[in-house]
Amino acid sequence: MKNEWILSDCINNIRSVMMKKKSCIVMSLMLSASMLFTACGGKETAQETVDAVLVDAQAAGRDNLVLSNEFVGTVSPEESVYVIPMAQGKVTETFFEVGDEVQAGDVLFKIDDSGAQIQLQQAQLTYANAKNQADSALTTQQESANMQLDMSVSQAETAYVQAQVAWKNAKDAVDELEDAIEKLKKQIKQMKASGVDEATIAEAQKTLKTLKEQEEQAEMGYNVAQTAYDTATKAYETAKASKSLTQGAVLNDTKEQLGTSLQLAQLGVDSAELALSYYSVTTPISGRVIGKSVEVNGMAAATSPAYTIAAEDTMTVTFQVSESIMNTLSKGQSVTVERNGAEFDGTITEVGNAVNMQTGLFQIKASVKATGEQLPSGVSVSISSDTYTAENEIIIPYDAVYFENEGAYVYIVKDGHAVKTYVTAGIFDDTRIQITEGIAEGDIVVTSWSPRLIDGVEVDAKIAESGTEAESVAQ
């Protein structure tokens, strides 16, 4: 993995830098010794002038530093399913082979369903028989109820007609008596005017009194007949209205009683149809067939996968990282997957929190926007992702930092001299390094090496802005 901030990488870098600088120091000492011997062997000792050390320098500034690490991962389908039949029996047909593309709902293979067909037919016959019995019982019940209701209506209608006749007779009797009384009154009046004897008039008045008494009795009978007629009318209307209501109620009660049997019979049909559907095995997802274990005339079992289907519109890459790298990754983080020069964008979907006891690493999964043809299942790929990040931190050139047993240090230009300053280093890449302690923003840091560069030496620094080439400025 590239640029991973682990102890071994740091030690290797330190050793490399120290070896380079130690070699230069040895050469410098040898050159100085040679010059010394030459001077001692001469006849005259010249007074030498020590010039300031010419160095490049740069003001320490704040910037961002992002490390991108590379890993090796393995491709697998984003989603794969094992198609296990719900029924068992002899395979009669298969329709797809390994490598074929399928769509959700496609029939993969069929199992002999002759037994299931018979069970469905039996269930259908049971339902038909139950329905016939229910229809017959419903018809019988309805006919019986209609007879009873018709009888009740007929009785009410008879009573109504009889009441109507009695009322009519009573009314006629009252009317006749009223007419007779009026005629008799006129006759008595004529008798008195004609001078009929008193005995005849008295007899007529007696008859009038009798007619009035009969009239009162007739009116009482009429009133009774009127009441009976009203009662009979209401009873008749009630009987007719209750006939339709009672018919509906009786019909509904009967339907409810018979409905349970029909429901049970229908459940039997539904169950048989569902069982029959199990003998045509379909794929639940679209994708590619990557495994097949059934053949025509072979046996399909309800305990083992018959087909394996992989959805290959999106692939998954699985890779392993150290704990330090794992702590820098998160779900949703972007990654780049590379294979044979082609790059694909991806997103981390899973950050494992359990270490692999054999490797000591943590498993990471990323979803990649690629098809199974672009990234075949099982191939190895390269994955790169940002890991360590330093934002708005002190960043200086990597070559400006030196290492010794006491720690890392840099040279700071102060008052025209190089000042050895110990620092605490953070993350780094090939050209830049983060400094967390030791120097402040704006400090002038020596960025070049010289065999004469030591603590306190006078320097002539060419200062450049952060990230630019040095400009010649005398210090």
Buried (B, 14 or more C-beta within 10 A) or exposed (E): BEBBBEEEBBEEBBEEBBEEBEEBEEEBEEEEEEEEEEEEEEEEEEEEEEEBBBBBBBBBBEBEBEBBBBBEBBBBBBBBBEBBBEBBBEBBEBEBEEEEEBEEEBBBBBBBBEEBEEBBEEBBEBBEEBBEBBEEBBEEBBEEBBEEBEEBBEEBBEBBEEBBEBBEBBBEBBEBBBEBBEEBBEBBEEBEEEEBEEEEBEEBBEBBEEBBEBBEEBBEBBEEBBEBBEEBBEBBEEBBEBBEEBBEEBBEEBBEEBEEBBEEBBEBBEEBBEBBBBBBBBBEBBBBBBBBBBEEEEEBBEEEBBBBBBBBBBBBBBBBBBEEBBEBBEEEBEBBBEBEEEEBEBEBBEBBEEBEEEEEBBBBBBBBBBBBEBBEBEBEBBBBBBBBEBEEBBBBBBBBBBBEEEEBBBBBBEEEBBBBBEBEBBBBBEEBBBBEEBBEEEBBBBBBBBBBBEEEBBBBBBBBEBEEEBEEEEB
